[in-house]
């Protein structure tokens, strides 16, 4: 096995602590009699346990070794896989190196563990190659990732040769992408003290769809049209959905992401205290082959808060052109994002202008009173329409 793994080129930048690197080291010591049987068995059990931990996290079943290799392939971001995400496996010299690697993975997929099991008196590889997992509730693992990995793993196991193996993986890259963005719909961010961003997948996002939102077809139509323009590469606008609590604003955004996920739409939820990281978030996703909605829930600002300046800078743009694959969708209970004072209202009545540069939801922002409860909808609807509120006009 270590001889196979040592031949990797595009996928060869392995962490020394990774499962593959550790397995290569174990088999090297086994072949060259560099460790005792007891040491080898202990180290093998450690790596099998790690494979089981990955399987538990993602609800893998049946052949866990092949599931792990598949998971590795579709999460490994390298120049080849990212290029395939954008344009597919076009003809090019890099394919020579990539096909070398896929030949290695094809062989690893069908690796015969029987010899080492016999020599060491173990059967753990046989067990994880035909594993029956305990049925778990969906909330305990990421079902979306689990289904994709297992479906791809079964296809790869049936590949007749390394060339077919290559075609199957690269087709997956083109259809779904590579890495965490390829497998997950929605993310939150976290940042270290040195400013390094991490995108954390949101597991088991609400499966709500647009049909679950009863009524307000005009409002939904506007949101859908804007989103479709976006995912299809046409001009689209940032949008603010505002209205009373519980009227379906956040649910609408989730439904949109569920609806267009298979067309490359992803969502990144950002909280107000993270607005300072917006420029770094955009820099990290602007060259990926996905459409991203940066989602801000329950957005509003008090007089003393300055976070709006970061948002204003992103919306209005600076020296750098705003990427075409990013939109901002926000929800708010307020028509005006910054709370208005009595003096503000009197100034508006006199026709005076404000020069503070604060973002006030004017053009491009309308209420979104969608509801699941029909009776509640009827009780609210007239007041929203009377005040001029319709649906988030982007």
Secondary structure, 3 states (H helix, E strand, C coil): CHHHHCCCCCCCCCCCCCHHHHHHHHHHHHHCCCCCHHHHHHHHHHHHHHHHHHHHHHCCCECHHHHHHHHHHHHCCCHHHHHHHHHCCCCCCHHHHHHHHHHHHHHHHCCCCHHHHHHHCCCHHHHHHCECCCCCCHHHCCHHHHHHHHHHHHHHHCCCCHHHHHHHHHHHHHHHCCCHHHHCCEEEEEECCCCCEEEEECCCCCCCCHHHCECCHHHHHHHHHHHHHHHCCCCCCCEEEECCCCCCHHHHHHHHHHHHHHHCEEEEECCHHHHHHHHHHHHHHCCCCCEEEEEECCCCECCCCCCHHHHHHHHHCCCCCCCCCEEEEEEECCCCCECCCHHHHHHHHCCCCCCCCCCCCCCCEEECCCECCHHHHHHHHHHHHHCCCCCCCC
